[in-house]
Amino acid sequence: MAEVENLKQEIKQLKYENRSLHVLANNYSTGMKRKLDELQESEGRIQSDRQRLATYLQRHLFPGSSSVPPSIEASNALSSMPPAPMPSAPMPSASRVLPRSGSSREQPL
């Protein structure tokens, strides 16, 4: 009789653990789905921005060829280009350029 009670108690504990694990897995899955959706949305914005940048550059750097829309290959070629050399002039510090929290948005000249 005592062994049956122990087994019932163990089954009850295992069911509780199973429910807890199910909730944890569901929460994890929901969170990962949300993050995946955000990443896909961000990737779409990046692709759109890249396409707009390629169009902008083509219009402003090559005004005679603005009737030809830039291709994805052209925008991909932009991303594979090495970065431009850094200017030799020192960059201003962030504290001089960025507004402080609570301050007005006007920048001092």
All heavy atoms as an XYZ file, in Angstrom:
848
protein
N       0.822     -1.193      0.000
C       0.000      0.000      0.000
C       0.873      1.267      0.000
O       0.585      2.221     -0.718
C      -0.886     -0.053      1.252
C      -2.001      0.921      1.247
S      -3.234      0.400      0.065
C      -4.578      1.316      0.659
N       1.922      1.269      0.824
C       2.807      2.429      0.906
C       3.543      2.635     -0.412
O       3.775      3.786     -0.836
C       3.795      2.250      2.047
N       3.910      1.553     -1.063
C       4.611      1.665     -2.339
C       3.717      2.295     -3.403
O       4.168      3.125     -4.196
C       5.088      0.279     -2.787
C       6.011      0.346     -3.986
C       6.576     -1.013     -4.378
O       6.616     -1.926     -3.535
O       6.968     -1.131     -5.530
N       2.435      1.950     -3.404
C       1.474      2.533     -4.343
C       1.359      4.034     -4.085
O       1.347      4.847     -5.015
C       0.090      1.837     -4.220
C      -0.963      2.572     -5.028
C       0.189      0.399     -4.686
N       1.298      4.434     -2.826
C       1.221      5.860     -2.466
C       2.465      6.592     -2.933
O       2.372      7.700     -3.466
C       1.085      6.024     -0.954
C      -0.274      6.297     -0.386
C      -1.202      7.161     -1.217
O      -0.918      8.367     -1.399
O      -2.212      6.634     -1.677
N       3.640      5.989     -2.744
C       4.884      6.605     -3.190
C       4.898      6.785     -4.712
O       5.332      7.826     -5.226
C       6.095      5.776     -2.757
C       6.397      5.921     -1.280
O       5.983      6.896     -0.648
N       7.102      4.939     -0.727
N       4.421      5.771     -5.425
C       4.373      5.856     -6.885
C       3.386      6.935     -7.339
O       3.660      7.677     -8.290
C       4.014      4.508     -7.488
C       5.094      3.430     -7.394
C       4.572      2.088     -7.894
C       6.335      3.849     -8.173
N       2.249      7.051     -6.667
C       1.272      8.098     -6.999
C       1.884      9.479     -6.767
O       1.703     10.403     -7.577
C       0.005      7.941     -6.162
C      -0.896      6.826     -6.606
C      -2.157      6.792     -5.764
C      -3.089      5.691     -6.189
N      -4.329      5.666     -5.399
N       2.612      9.618     -5.677
C       3.266     10.894     -5.357
C       4.330     11.224     -6.416
O       4.458     12.367     -6.846
C       3.883     10.815     -3.955
C       4.187     12.129     -3.326
C       2.925     12.964     -3.097
O       1.785     12.485     -3.135
N       3.138     14.231     -2.872
N       5.074     10.218     -6.827
C       6.100     10.424     -7.843
C       5.470     10.817     -9.179
O       5.972     11.715     -9.874
C       6.933      9.152     -8.006
C       8.138      9.343     -8.906
C       9.023      8.101     -8.975
O       8.917      7.226     -8.098
O       9.815      8.033     -9.924
N       4.373     10.170     -9.543
C       3.649     10.515    -10.777
C       3.157     11.954    -10.713
O       3.284     12.715    -11.685
C       2.483      9.533    -11.019
C       3.029      8.165    -11.414
C       1.538     10.068    -12.094
C       1.970      7.064    -11.471
N       2.618     12.334     -9.562
C       2.127     13.703     -9.388
C       3.268     14.705     -9.569
O       3.114     15.729    -10.240
C       1.498     13.840     -8.001
C       0.830     15.144     -7.747
C       0.172     15.152     -6.366
C      -0.528     16.464     -6.091
N      -1.172     16.475     -4.773
N       4.429     14.421     -8.977
C       5.598     15.294     -9.099
C       6.076     15.370    -10.556
O       6.402     16.450    -11.054
C       6.732     14.795     -8.190
C       7.989     15.625     -8.241
C       7.800     17.038     -7.722
O       6.953     17.294     -6.885
N       8.589     17.964     -8.249
N       6.120     14.240    -11.231
C       6.553     14.222    -12.628
C       5.585     15.007    -13.523
O       6.021     15.711    -14.444
C       6.697     12.787    -13.121
C       7.875     12.007    -12.533
C       7.800     10.541    -12.944
C       9.199     12.626    -12.965
N       4.288     14.903    -13.263
C       3.308     15.678    -14.037
C       3.521     17.176    -13.828
O       3.442     17.958    -14.765
C       1.880     15.284    -13.648
C       1.431     13.967    -14.226
C      -0.006     13.680    -13.851
C      -0.491     12.381    -14.455
N      -1.898     12.099    -14.132
N       3.805     17.575    -12.578
C       4.048     18.984    -12.279
C       5.303     19.473    -13.017
O       5.302     20.546    -13.636
C       4.203     19.182    -10.771
C       4.582     20.599    -10.405
C       3.619     21.602    -10.396
C       5.896     20.921    -10.105
C       3.968     22.905    -10.080
C       6.260     22.231     -9.795
C       5.298     23.213     -9.784
O       5.645     24.509     -9.478
N       6.369     18.685    -12.969
C       7.603     19.047    -13.673
C       7.368     19.125    -15.180
O       7.885     20.027    -15.851
C       8.699     18.032    -13.375
C       9.268     18.138    -11.977
C      10.317     17.068    -11.699
O      10.883     16.504    -12.671
O      10.573     16.803    -10.524
N       6.574     18.198    -15.703
C       6.272     18.184    -17.130
C       5.526     19.462    -17.532
O       5.841     20.085    -18.551
C       5.459     16.939    -17.478
C       5.347     16.732    -18.970
O       6.225     17.136    -19.722
N       4.263     16.106    -19.403
N       4.543     19.874    -16.720
C       3.803     21.113    -17.006
C       4.741     22.313    -16.953
O       4.679     23.203    -17.796
C       2.652     21.303    -16.017
C       1.414     20.490    -16.350
C       0.215     20.932    -15.516
N       0.466     20.891    -14.074
C       0.208     19.856    -13.284
N      -0.311     18.761    -13.794
N       0.474     19.909    -11.992
N       5.616     22.345    -15.959
C       6.564     23.458    -15.828
C       7.495     23.526    -17.033
O       7.759     24.613    -17.571
C       7.391     23.313    -14.551
O       6.568     23.352    -13.425
N       8.006     22.384    -17.458
C       8.874     22.359    -18.629
C       8.127     22.768    -19.895
O       8.683     23.466    -20.762
C       9.482     20.965    -18.805
C      10.535     20.579    -17.770
C      10.916     19.110    -17.939
C      11.754     21.466    -17.870
N       6.878     22.370    -19.988
C       6.064     22.748    -21.141
C       5.885     24.271    -21.193
O       6.023     24.892    -22.251
C       4.695     22.056    -21.085
C       3.809     22.403    -22.226
N       4.001     21.926    -23.504
C       2.721     23.217    -22.296
C       3.077     22.416    -24.304
N       2.285     23.198    -23.595
N       5.622     24.894    -20.045
C       5.476     26.349    -19.980
C       6.789     27.031    -20.359
O       6.801     27.995    -21.132
C       4.991     26.793    -18.579
C       5.109     28.288    -18.395
C       3.558     26.347    -18.348
N       7.898     26.544    -19.813
C       9.204     27.123    -20.146
C       9.503     27.016    -21.643
O       9.963     27.977    -22.269
C      10.311     26.438    -19.350
C      10.406     26.795    -17.871
C      11.432     25.895    -17.183
C      10.766     28.256    -17.697
N       9.247     25.850    -22.223
C       9.500     25.651    -23.648
C       8.600     26.556    -24.484
O       9.043     27.141    -25.483
C       9.279     24.188    -24.029
N       7.359     26.712    -24.078
C       6.427     27.566    -24.800
C       6.874     29.031    -24.733
O       6.857     29.743    -25.732
C       5.017     27.412    -24.239
C       3.987     28.098    -25.105
O       4.111     28.133    -26.315
N       2.975     28.663    -24.471
N       7.286     29.478    -23.548
C       7.772     30.856    -23.397
C       9.015     31.091    -24.239
O       9.164     32.137    -24.881
C       8.056     31.178    -21.930
C       6.801     31.295    -21.110
O       5.701     31.456    -21.637
N       6.946     31.202    -19.805
N       9.938     30.146    -24.232
C      11.159     30.254    -25.022
C      10.823     30.320    -26.513
O      11.340     31.168    -27.248
C      12.075     29.070    -24.730
C      13.355     29.093    -25.506
C      14.410     29.908    -25.106
C      13.518     28.316    -26.649
C      15.599     29.942    -25.816
C      14.702     28.344    -27.364
C      15.734     29.147    -26.949
O      16.897     29.179    -27.656
N       9.936     29.445    -26.942
C       9.541     29.405    -28.346
C       8.885     30.724    -28.771
O       9.192     31.261    -29.834
C       8.573     28.244    -28.570
O       8.039     28.279    -29.868
N       8.008     31.237    -27.934
C       7.337     32.504    -28.233
C       8.349     33.643    -28.323
O       8.299     34.469    -29.242
C       6.276     32.819    -27.157
O       5.335     31.735    -27.109
C       5.547     34.113    -27.458
N       9.289     33.688    -27.386
C      10.320     34.730    -27.400
C      11.210     34.629    -28.629
O      11.539     35.655    -29.247
N      11.598     33.425    -29.001
C      12.443     33.250    -30.176
C      11.691     33.617    -31.455
O      12.264     34.225    -32.366
C      12.940     31.805    -30.284
C      13.988     31.442    -29.256
S      15.506     32.412    -29.457
C      15.417     33.463    -28.039
N      10.412     33.294    -31.516
C       9.603     33.659    -32.683
C       9.532     35.175    -32.800
O       9.669     35.739    -33.893
C       8.201     33.058    -32.551
C       7.217     33.499    -33.607
C       7.509     32.874    -34.957
C       6.372     33.113    -35.922
N       6.715     34.013    -36.990
N       9.343     35.859    -31.683
C       9.281     37.321    -31.676
C      10.606     37.909    -32.157
O      10.635     38.823    -32.984
C       8.941     37.829    -30.282
C       8.683     39.318    -30.203
C       8.282     39.764    -28.808
N       7.105     39.046    -28.333
C       7.063     38.328    -27.211
N       8.129     38.237    -26.440
N       5.964     37.707    -26.858
N      11.721     37.360    -31.653
C      13.038     37.854    -32.071
C      13.286     37.591    -33.557
O      13.847     38.435    -34.260
C      14.142     37.212    -31.239
C      14.212     37.761    -29.832
C      15.340     37.119    -29.056
C      15.387     37.668    -27.642
N      16.493     37.104    -26.877
N      12.873     36.434    -34.039
C      13.029     36.108    -35.455
C      12.233     37.081    -36.312
O      12.728     37.576    -37.331
C      12.588     34.666    -35.724
C      12.631     34.218    -37.178
C      14.057     34.260    -37.718
C      12.043     32.829    -37.316
N      11.006     37.374    -35.905
C      10.186     38.339    -36.646
C      10.846     39.713    -36.673
O      10.872     40.383    -37.709
C       8.787     38.445    -36.033
C       7.947     37.195    -36.227
O       8.309     36.361    -37.085
O       6.935     37.049    -35.509
N      11.408     40.146    -35.542
C      12.089     41.440    -35.476
C      13.311     41.452    -36.390
O      13.565     42.438    -37.087
C      12.503     41.755    -34.041
C      11.350     42.069    -33.119
C      11.759     42.158    -31.651
O      12.966     42.024    -31.346
O      10.862     42.369    -30.816
N      14.072     40.357    -36.395
C      15.261     40.282    -37.255
C      14.877     40.316    -38.731
O      15.536     40.977    -39.539
C      16.062     39.020    -36.954
C      16.880     39.047    -35.673
C      17.467     37.664    -35.399
C      17.977     40.077    -35.759
N      13.813     39.612    -39.089
C      13.379     39.608    -40.481
C      12.888     40.990    -40.897
O      13.168     41.446    -42.009
C      12.297     38.554    -40.700
C      12.842     37.143    -40.654
C      11.757     36.089    -40.681
O      10.625     36.318    -40.279
N      12.117     34.900    -41.158
N      12.184     41.669    -40.017
C      11.720     43.023    -40.301
C      12.915     43.962    -40.456
O      12.972     44.778    -41.380
C      10.809     43.505    -39.177
C      10.237     44.884    -39.398
C       9.340     45.303    -38.255
O       8.523     44.481    -37.802
O       9.455     46.464    -37.814
N      13.885     43.824    -39.569
C      15.090     44.649    -39.634
C      15.860     44.373    -40.922
O      16.357     45.304    -41.566
C      15.965     44.366    -38.420
O      17.157     45.085    -38.489
N      15.956     43.123    -41.295
C      16.657     42.767    -42.526
C      15.963     43.385    -43.734
O      16.620     43.893    -44.646
C      16.721     41.246    -42.683
C      17.482     40.800    -43.911
C      17.544     39.291    -44.048
O      17.076     38.573    -43.162
O      18.073     38.845    -45.072
N      14.643     43.391    -43.728
C      13.899     44.027    -44.817
C      14.168     45.516    -44.887
O      14.345     46.076    -45.983
N      14.229     46.176    -43.725
C      14.543     47.615    -43.704
C      15.956     47.861    -44.206
O      16.206     48.822    -44.939
C      14.374     48.186    -42.296
C      12.924     48.360    -41.885
C      12.793     49.209    -40.627
N      13.626     48.761    -39.529
C      13.238     47.971    -38.542
N      11.992     47.532    -38.507
N      14.064     47.618    -37.581
N      16.892     47.003    -43.829
C      18.274     47.163    -44.276
C      18.359     47.005    -45.788
O      19.026     47.793    -46.466
C      19.203     46.159    -43.555
C      19.346     46.558    -42.087
C      20.559     46.079    -44.231
C      20.023     45.505    -41.229
N      17.689     46.011    -46.329
C      17.698     45.810    -47.784
C      17.087     47.014    -48.495
O      17.608     47.480    -49.511
C      16.937     44.529    -48.159
C      17.626     43.252    -47.755
C      18.930     43.039    -48.498
O      19.162     43.563    -49.590
N      19.834     42.275    -47.891
N      16.006     47.531    -47.959
C      15.359     48.703    -48.543
C      16.286     49.912    -48.480
O      16.426     50.657    -49.460
C      14.049     48.995    -47.807
O      13.481     50.201    -48.247
N      16.926     50.113    -47.331
C      17.854     51.231    -47.177
C      19.046     51.086    -48.134
O      19.507     52.066    -48.715
C      18.359     51.335    -45.741
C      17.297     51.808    -44.773
O      16.225     52.269    -45.229
O      17.529     51.707    -43.549
N      19.534     49.875    -48.283
C      20.658     49.629    -49.187
C      20.254     49.970    -50.622
O      21.015     50.603    -51.363
C      21.097     48.168    -49.099
C      22.190     47.827    -50.089
C      22.523     46.376    -50.053
N      23.556     46.184    -49.037
C      24.032     45.017    -48.691
N      23.546     43.926    -49.226
N      24.973     44.919    -47.797
N      19.052     49.565    -51.008
C      18.572     49.852    -52.360
C      18.410     51.358    -52.564
O      18.803     51.895    -53.596
C      17.231     49.129    -52.605
C      16.758     49.201    -54.032
C      17.651     48.399    -54.964
O      18.209     47.379    -54.578
N      17.802     48.856    -56.182
N      17.860     52.050    -51.559
C      17.701     53.504    -51.664
C      19.062     54.191    -51.733
O      19.238     55.156    -52.475
C      16.890     54.049    -50.493
C      15.417     53.673    -50.574
C      14.578     54.311    -49.501
N      15.263     54.273    -48.197
C      15.116     55.170    -47.255
N      14.302     56.169    -47.418
N      15.753     55.059    -46.110
N      20.030     53.711    -50.959
C      21.372     54.289    -50.991
C      22.003     54.096    -52.367
O      22.599     55.024    -52.920
C      22.268     53.671    -49.912
C      23.727     54.124    -49.919
C      23.821     55.624    -49.654
C      24.530     53.344    -48.904
N      21.871     52.913    -52.928
C      22.429     52.653    -54.254
C      21.777     53.571    -55.288
O      22.458     54.134    -56.152
C      22.230     51.191    -54.640
N      20.471     53.766    -55.193
C      19.767     54.663    -56.108
C      20.255     56.093    -55.921
O      20.535     56.802    -56.886
C      18.249     54.588    -55.871
O      17.814     53.245    -56.060
C      17.498     55.508    -56.808
N      20.379     56.517    -54.676
C      20.835     57.876    -54.371
C      22.245     58.106    -54.916
O      22.516     59.119    -55.556
C      20.806     58.096    -52.856
C      21.383     59.424    -52.430
C      20.590     60.569    -52.441
C      22.705     59.532    -52.027
C      21.116     61.797    -52.059
C      23.243     60.753    -51.643
C      22.444     61.881    -51.657
O      22.966     63.090    -51.285
N      23.136     57.161    -54.649
C      24.511     57.300    -55.118
C      24.571     57.324    -56.636
O      25.333     58.091    -57.223
C      25.381     56.179    -54.566
C      25.663     56.232    -53.062
C      26.430     54.999    -52.624
C      26.397     57.501    -52.686
N      23.774     56.490    -57.272
C      23.798     56.452    -58.726
C      23.293     57.780    -59.289
O      23.863     58.308    -60.234
C      22.950     55.303    -59.244
C      23.078     55.129    -60.747
C      22.486     53.836    -61.219
O      21.772     53.181    -60.470
N      22.777     53.460    -62.437
N      22.261     58.349    -58.686
C      21.728     59.626    -59.167
C      22.704     60.771    -58.961
O      22.796     61.662    -59.780
C      20.419     59.947    -58.454
C      19.261     59.144    -58.947
C      17.989     59.615    -58.293
N      16.904     58.709    -58.621
C      15.873     58.470    -57.847
N      15.772     59.075    -56.682
N      14.937     57.633    -58.204
N      23.400     60.768    -57.816
C      24.257     61.896    -57.489
C      25.692     61.740    -57.971
O      26.362     62.724    -58.240
C      24.215     62.165    -55.984
C      22.898     62.725    -55.567
N      21.813     61.917    -55.298
C      22.481     64.001    -55.410
C      20.788     62.676    -54.969
N      21.159     63.947    -55.033
N      26.177     60.527    -58.054
C      27.545     60.323    -58.521
C      27.616     60.123    -60.035
O      28.608     60.458    -60.655
C      28.184     59.126    -57.812
C      28.373     59.284    -56.307
C      28.964     58.003    -55.728
C      29.261     60.472    -55.982
N      26.548     59.568    -60.594
C      26.480     59.309    -62.027
C      25.168     59.851    -62.571
O      24.297     59.080    -62.963
C      26.583     57.799    -62.309
C      27.748     57.146    -61.638
C      27.557     56.313    -60.542
C      29.043     57.351    -62.085
C      28.630     55.709    -59.918
C      30.115     56.742    -61.466
C      29.910     55.927    -60.380
N      24.995     61.172    -62.610
C      23.697     61.744    -62.989
C      23.261     61.364    -64.398
O      22.070     61.295    -64.664
C      23.892     63.253    -62.863
C      25.306     63.489    -62.533
C      25.979     62.190    -62.295
N      24.152     61.109    -65.301
C      23.777     60.766    -66.664
C      23.134     59.406    -66.785
O      22.434     59.117    -67.743
N      23.349     58.537    -65.820
C      22.803     57.175    -65.900
C      21.668     56.958    -64.922
O      21.367     55.833    -64.571
C      23.916     56.166    -65.631
O      24.388     56.322    -64.305
N      20.998     58.032    -64.490
C      19.955     57.889    -63.474
C      18.712     57.191    -63.995
O      17.857     56.786    -63.223
C      19.569     59.264    -62.913
O      19.033     60.062    -63.941
N      18.578     57.038    -65.328
C      17.402     56.359    -65.865
C      17.492     54.849    -65.687
O      16.507     54.152    -65.809
C      17.218     56.695    -67.339
O      18.338     56.228    -68.068
N      18.674     54.335    -65.397
C      18.864     52.902    -65.205
C      18.794     52.612    -63.713
O      19.615     53.098    -62.944
C      20.230     52.439    -65.758
C      20.425     50.951    -65.521
C      20.356     52.800    -67.218
N      17.800     51.835    -63.287
C      17.706     51.547    -61.850
C      18.869     50.671    -61.394
O      19.320     49.806    -62.146
C      16.374     50.794    -61.715
C      16.099     50.241    -63.068
C      16.763     51.168    -64.054
N      19.381     50.910    -60.192
C      20.485     50.092    -59.696
C      20.018     48.668    -59.415
O      18.872     48.443    -59.045
C      20.905     50.788    -58.410
C      19.699     51.524    -57.981
C      18.961     51.904    -59.238
N      20.901     47.742    -59.626
C      20.558     46.350    -59.380
C      20.979     45.953    -57.980
O      21.745     46.655    -57.322
C      21.272     45.460    -60.405
O      22.667     45.537    -60.183
N      20.502     44.822    -57.548
C      20.905     44.284    -56.253
C      22.406     44.019    -56.275
O      23.100     44.243    -55.304
C      20.136     42.984    -55.931
C      18.662     43.275    -55.730
C      20.724     42.282    -54.720
C      18.354     44.115    -54.517
N      22.938     43.573    -57.426
C      24.366     43.310    -57.523
C      25.156     44.585    -57.268
O      26.202     44.566    -56.638
C      24.727     42.734    -58.894
C      24.241     41.310    -59.116
C      22.760     41.233    -59.462
O      22.194     42.229    -59.944
O      22.173     40.178    -59.231
N      24.635     45.721    -57.759
C      25.329     46.987    -57.538
C      25.351     47.338    -56.062
O      26.366     47.773    -55.528
C      24.656     48.109    -58.326
N      24.239     47.128    -55.371
C      24.224     47.448    -53.947
C      25.069     46.453    -53.163
O      25.692     46.811    -52.174
C      22.795     47.493    -53.412
O      22.197     46.232    -53.499
N      25.130     45.203    -53.615
C      25.991     44.234    -52.956
C      27.453     44.579    -53.190
O      28.299     44.352    -52.334
C      25.704     42.816    -53.449
C      24.423     42.274    -52.885
O      23.923     42.767    -51.879
N      23.862     41.267    -53.532
N      27.762     45.134    -54.353
C      29.139     45.539    -54.640
C      29.560     46.653    -53.694
O      30.714     46.720    -53.288
C      29.267     45.990    -56.087
N      28.605     47.509    -53.316
C      28.924     48.577    -52.374
C      29.367     48.001    -51.036
O      30.282     48.512    -50.409
C      27.711     49.483    -52.151
C      27.335     50.414    -53.288
C      26.040     51.134    -52.950
C      28.439     51.414    -53.554
N      28.697     46.946    -50.605
C      29.024     46.382    -49.296
C      30.358     45.641    -49.315
O      30.967     45.445    -48.274
C      27.910     45.458    -48.823
O      27.824     44.346    -49.675
N      30.831     45.232    -50.493
C      32.106     44.521    -50.547
C      33.282     45.451    -50.785
O      34.413     45.005    -50.822
C      32.058     43.450    -51.644
O      31.929     44.077    -52.901
N      33.000     46.744    -50.963
C      34.080     47.702    -51.165
C      34.797     47.940    -49.841
O      34.177     47.949    -48.791
C      33.531     49.027    -51.690
C      32.969     48.934    -53.093
S      32.230     50.471    -53.627
C      33.607     51.577    -53.560
N      36.133     48.158    -49.904
C      36.839     48.454    -48.652
C      36.418     49.826    -48.136
O      36.010     50.689    -48.911
C      38.313     48.446    -49.064
C      38.302     48.673    -50.539
C      37.003     48.128    -51.056
N      36.502     50.039    -46.842
C      36.092     51.329    -46.300
C      37.022     52.435    -46.776
O      38.198     52.204    -47.053
C      36.188     51.140    -44.792
C      37.046     49.950    -44.595
C      36.944     49.117    -45.831
N      36.468     53.633    -46.879
C      37.261     54.783    -47.294
C      38.266     55.103    -46.203
O      38.018     54.853    -45.024
C      36.344     55.972    -47.530
N      39.416     55.662    -46.582
C      40.413     56.009    -45.561
C      39.872     57.075    -44.619
O      39.087     57.936    -45.014
C      41.601     56.532    -46.371
C      41.097     56.780    -47.740
C      39.847     55.998    -47.930
N      40.277     57.000    -43.376
C      39.826     57.954    -42.369
C      40.530     59.279    -42.575
O      41.701     59.308    -42.929
C      40.134     57.425    -40.959
C      39.357     56.177    -40.585
S      37.597     56.463    -40.515
C      37.510     57.501    -39.083
N      39.820     60.393    -42.363
C      40.467     61.689    -42.486
C      41.515     61.858    -41.391
O      41.408     61.284    -40.315
C      39.319     62.685    -42.326
C      38.260     61.936    -41.606
C      38.434     60.491    -41.992
N      42.536     62.686    -41.692
C      43.599     62.857    -40.718
C      43.226     63.837    -39.614
O      43.874     63.878    -38.581
C      44.874     63.329    -41.419
O      44.610     64.559    -42.074
N      42.176     64.632    -39.810
C      41.760     65.587    -38.777
C      41.145     64.833    -37.612
O      40.438     63.843    -37.804
C      40.760     66.566    -39.347
N      41.397     65.279    -36.386
C      40.818     64.585    -35.232
C      39.300     64.758    -35.201
O      38.780     65.787    -35.599
C      41.481     65.257    -34.030
C      41.941     66.580    -34.531
C      42.217     66.426    -35.997
N      38.628     63.727    -34.729
C      37.173     63.758    -34.608
C      36.804     64.460    -33.314
O      37.490     64.301    -32.303
C      36.603     62.332    -34.589
C      36.873     61.547    -35.864
S      36.035     62.234    -37.280
C      34.372     61.738    -36.901
N      35.704     65.245    -33.307
C      35.279     65.880    -32.053
C      34.805     64.831    -31.070
O      34.324     63.773    -31.463
C      34.139     66.797    -32.480
C      33.666     66.253    -33.776
C      34.843     65.569    -34.409
N      34.934     65.125    -29.806
C      34.509     64.159    -28.801
C      32.991     64.076    -28.783
O      32.289     65.017    -29.157
C      35.027     64.558    -27.419
O      34.343     65.710    -26.978
N      32.474     62.933    -28.348
C      31.027     62.719    -28.318
C      30.342     63.717    -27.397
O      29.218     64.134    -27.650
C      30.716     61.300    -27.876
N      31.004     64.144    -26.331
C      30.368     65.065    -25.397
C      30.161     66.438    -26.036
O      29.281     67.183    -25.636
C      31.208     65.198    -24.125
O      32.473     65.740    -24.440
N      30.962     66.772    -27.057
C      30.798     68.059    -27.722
C      29.775     67.980    -28.841
O      29.238     68.993    -29.257
C      32.133     68.523    -28.297
C      33.132     68.886    -27.201
C      34.439     69.362    -27.763
N      34.236     70.508    -28.623
C      35.013     70.807    -29.663
N      36.042     70.036    -29.940
N      34.778     71.860    -30.401
N      29.514     66.783    -29.356
C      28.631     66.627    -30.501
C      27.232     66.188    -30.096
O      26.245     66.706    -30.584
C      29.226     65.603    -31.501
C      28.285     65.374    -32.648
C      30.570     66.089    -31.996
N      27.147     65.235    -29.187
C      25.857     64.672    -28.809
C      25.198     65.506    -27.720
O      25.862     65.959    -26.796
C      26.039     63.238    -28.298
C      26.614     62.260    -29.319
C      26.866     60.921    -28.648
C      25.685     62.087    -30.491
N      23.876     65.705    -27.825
C      23.186     66.467    -26.771
C      23.125     65.653    -25.493
O      23.072     64.423    -25.518
C      21.784     66.681    -27.348
C      21.616     65.605    -28.350
C      22.984     65.277    -28.878
N      23.150     66.324    -24.389
C      23.011     65.652    -23.100
C      21.543     65.443    -22.826
O      20.704     66.196    -23.285
C      23.640     66.510    -22.006
C      25.128     66.617    -22.183
C      25.750     67.346    -21.017
N      27.130     67.648    -21.383
C      27.633     68.848    -21.382
N      26.918     69.877    -21.001
N      28.873     69.045    -21.762
N      21.226     64.423    -22.053
C      19.827     64.178    -21.740
C      19.295     65.348    -20.932
O      19.951     65.866    -20.042
C      19.660     62.869    -20.964
O      20.336     62.963    -19.733
N      18.096     65.786    -21.291
C      17.467     66.892    -20.589
C      17.857     68.247    -21.147
O      17.300     69.259    -20.780
N      18.829     68.303    -22.060
C      19.224     69.593    -22.622
C      18.459     69.830    -23.916
O      17.845     68.932    -24.472
C      20.725     69.630    -22.881
O      21.056     68.699    -23.890
N      18.515     71.046    -24.411
C      17.815     71.352    -25.648
C      18.523     70.675    -26.810
O      19.680     70.287    -26.712
C      17.754     72.864    -25.869
O      19.044     73.337    -26.189
N      17.844     70.575    -27.925
C      18.406     69.911    -29.082
C      19.316     70.838    -29.889
O      19.954     70.410    -30.815
C      17.292     69.401    -29.985
C      16.529     68.277    -29.324
C      15.629     67.616    -30.336
N      14.967     66.496    -29.717
C      15.256     65.234    -29.975
N      16.168     64.943    -30.835
N      14.609     64.278    -29.367
N      19.352     72.115    -29.567
C      20.195     73.042    -30.312
C      21.657     72.777    -29.960
O      22.016     72.617    -28.811
C      19.838     74.486    -29.982
C      18.450     74.856    -30.469
C      18.122     76.313    -30.158
O      19.045     77.112    -29.934
O      16.931     76.624    -30.125
N      22.491     72.750    -30.992
C      23.902     72.516    -30.817
C      24.643     73.847    -30.734
O      24.340     74.763    -31.501
C      24.458     71.721    -32.015
C      23.901     70.322    -32.116
C      24.425     69.434    -31.020
O      25.567     69.589    -30.607
N      23.612     68.521    -30.524
N      25.619     74.003    -29.837
C      26.401     75.232    -29.818
C      27.292     75.303    -31.050
O      27.743     74.285    -31.559
C      27.242     75.102    -28.531
C      27.297     73.628    -28.274
C      26.015     73.061    -28.830
N      27.500     76.520    -31.523
C      28.351     76.691    -32.710
C      29.793     76.818    -32.335
O      30.226     77.149    -31.345
C      27.914     77.914    -33.510
C      26.511     77.788    -34.114
C      26.142     79.078    -34.817
C      26.465     76.649    -35.080
